[in-house]
Amino acid sequence: GQPLVFDMSYELQMTQRETENTISQLLESEGSNRRSLEPFHLHFCNLNPEGAYHKELLKRYSTETWENLMITASPQRPIDMFPREQLVYLTADSPNVLRTFDHNKVYVIGALVDRSNMPGVSLANAKRLKLATARLPLDEHLRWECGAKNLTLDQMFRILWTVKQTGSWVEALKFVPQRKHSGYPAKKGTNDYKGAEGRPTVP
Ligand code: SAM
């Protein structure tokens, strides 16, 4: 399967509570992946074997289960495992929009939960590693009520899996929670704009 990388390098910036949330979201992603047709090959890169993330993973899974999961866990960086040109770091703060899902790229998701006092953390990290970056085409497909465009790790996983399978952002972005946006824009040329009811416009 196509690789999908979770960058586990953020554990020192997480509180215990945030570490638990991060791992819960990763377990949910791993579960969906395992049950799906054509799963991604999941990679947990930058996983410190002595660190809080690894400790929390072992707490949730027995050692045996953890070792049998379809996850490649490694302390190596994404750039040690894949050619730099193949990597695209996903971050809501990127100036670039991911318009089409590319089956030959390796997308990287930052394994952290959002904190309002930490905007731009994953963008800064991607820049330091000199990696291409992209944000999901949320503005292009949804109408936003308010600021926060950062999605959780399990939402990110479901969106990427769906767009990989269907090629459709409309399908994939159904995993963005409705409370984050106020509806889907009407298709160009149609006049059936439904206002702020949060309902998709039916053709
Ligand atoms: N403030 C954090 C940051 O610096 O990115 C937000 C982290 S977000 C909760 C966790 C990860 O999900 C991000 O590192 C990014 O990989 C991915 N992500 C979340 N929303 C995204 C979006 N709209 N576009 C692209 N990636 C997104």
Boltz pocket constraint, residues with backbone or C-beta under 6 A from the ligand:
constraints:
  - pocket:
      binder: B
      contacts: [[A, 89], [A, 90], [A, 91], [A, 92], [A, 93], [A, 108], [A, 109], [A, 110], [A, 111], [A, 112], [A, 113], [A, 114], [A, 115], [A, 118], [A, 119], [A, 120], [A, 121], [A, 122], [A, 123], [A, 134], [A, 135], [A, 136], [A, 138], [A, 149], [A, 150], [A, 151], [A, 152], [A, 153], [A, 156]]
      max_distance: 6.0
